[in-house]
Amino acid sequence: MAILAIPKHVREGNQCRRARFWDKVSFICNTIMGDDTMSKVNYTEELTTKIVADYEAGLPVEDIALSVDRSVRSIRSKLVREGVYKAAEKTPAKKVGPSKKELLIELEGIAPFEVDGLSGATKTAISTLIDHFKGEA
């Protein structure tokens, strides 16, 4: 018969407290019954190789997640851990027309007043002012 090392302290959240009677009883029962909840494996080797093979074959992550009954986030995390996931490149948003700074410089050249206070104005408002002052000239 093996001797059990019954815990004297138990973690509760991020705090540690002395083990109570029922903590010790549950520890003994879990040890006898073989309830080892920490050793559960989420991904077996076969499942991992299937996921990696499907991803390298070009299947979308969403389809892989449906086929193995896991969330997309879980599959993506597993692929990142395996070192095969490549994130989709983000396309930068195209800006149409001149920037606000360029518009303020242009307005400063034609306006009869200081434009320092207009830095919070929208590009449309600044463009409207430029059109107005160009129309007067």
C-alpha positions in Angstrom: 0.0 0.0 0.0 1.4 3.4 -1.0 1.5 6.3 1.3 -0.4 9.4 0.1 1.1 12.8 0.5 -2.0 14.6 1.7 -1.8 18.4 0.9 -1.5 20.8 3.9 -2.4 23.8 1.8 -4.9 24.4 -1.1 -5.0 27.1 -3.7 -8.2 29.0 -4.0 -8.0 31.4 -7.0 -4.7 33.3 -6.5 -4.6 32.7 -2.7 -3.3 29.8 -0.6 -5.2 28.5 2.4 -4.9 25.6 4.9 -6.5 22.4 3.6 -9.8 21.6 5.3 -11.1 18.1 6.0 -13.2 17.9 2.9 -10.2 19.0 0.7 -8.3 16.1 2.1 -11.2 13.7 1.6 -11.7 14.8 -2.1 -7.9 14.5 -2.7 -7.9 10.9 -1.4 -11.0 10.0 -3.4 -9.6 11.5 -6.6 -6.4 9.6 -6.1 -8.1 6.3 -5.4 -10.6 6.7 -8.3 -7.8 7.9 -10.7 -9.5 11.2 -11.5 -6.5 13.0 -13.0 -8.2 16.0 -14.6 -4.9 17.7 -15.4 -3.6 15.0 -17.8 -6.4 15.4 -20.4 -4.9 15.9 -23.9 -6.8 18.2 -26.1 -5.0 17.3 -29.3 -3.7 13.8 -30.0 -0.7 13.3 -32.4 -3.0 12.0 -35.1 -5.4 14.9 -34.8 -2.5 17.4 -34.9 -1.0 15.8 -38.0 -4.5 15.9 -39.7 -5.0 19.6 -38.9 -1.5 20.5 -40.1 -1.9 18.4 -43.3 -5.4 19.9 -44.0 -4.0 23.5 -43.5 -1.0 22.8 -45.7 -3.3 21.4 -48.4 -5.0 24.8 -48.5 -8.2 24.2 -46.6 -9.5 27.3 -44.7 -9.2 27.2 -40.9 -13.0 27.4 -40.6 -13.5 24.2 -42.6 -10.8 22.4 -40.5 -12.5 23.6 -37.3 -15.9 22.1 -38.5 -14.3 18.8 -39.4 -12.7 18.2 -36.0 -15.5 19.9 -34.0 -13.3 22.6 -32.4 -13.4 26.4 -32.5 -11.7 28.4 -35.2 -9.7 30.1 -32.5 -8.5 26.8 -31.0 -7.4 25.5 -34.4 -5.6 28.7 -35.3 -3.8 28.6 -31.9 -2.7 25.0 -32.5 -1.4 25.9 -36.0 0.5 28.8 -34.6 2.1 26.5 -31.9 3.0 24.0 -34.6 4.6 26.9 -36.6 2.7 26.5 -39.8 0.0 29.2 -39.6 0.6 32.3 -41.6 -1.8 35.3 -40.9 -3.5 36.9 -43.9 -1.8 40.1 -44.9 -3.7 43.2 -44.2 -4.2 45.5 -47.1 -3.6 49.1 -46.1 -6.6 51.5 -46.5 -6.1 53.8 -49.5 -6.4 57.4 -48.7 -8.2 59.4 -51.4 -7.0 63.0 -52.0 -4.6 65.1 -50.1 -4.0 64.8 -46.4 -5.4 67.1 -43.8 -2.0 68.6 -43.2 -1.6 69.3 -46.9 -5.0 71.0 -47.0 -4.2 73.2 -44.0 -0.9 74.3 -45.7 -2.9 75.2 -48.8 -5.5 77.0 -46.8 -2.8 78.9 -44.9 -1.5 80.3 -48.2 -4.9 81.7 -49.3 -6.8 82.5 -46.1 -6.7 86.0 -44.6 -6.5 84.5 -41.0 -4.4 82.0 -39.0 -5.4 78.4 -39.6 -3.8 76.9 -36.4 -7.2 76.5 -34.7 -8.5 74.4 -37.6 -6.4 71.3 -36.9 -9.5 69.6 -35.4 -11.7 70.3 -38.5 -12.6 67.6 -40.9 -11.0 67.3 -44.4 -14.4 68.2 -45.9 -14.7 71.4 -43.9 -11.2 72.5 -44.8 -11.8 71.7 -48.5 -15.0 73.7 -48.4 -13.1 76.7 -46.9 -10.4 76.4 -49.6 -13.1 76.3 -52.3 -14.7 79.4 -50.8 -11.5 81.4 -50.7 -10.5 80.3 -54.2 -13.9 81.4 -55.4 -13.4 84.9 -54.0 -10.1 85.4 -55.7 
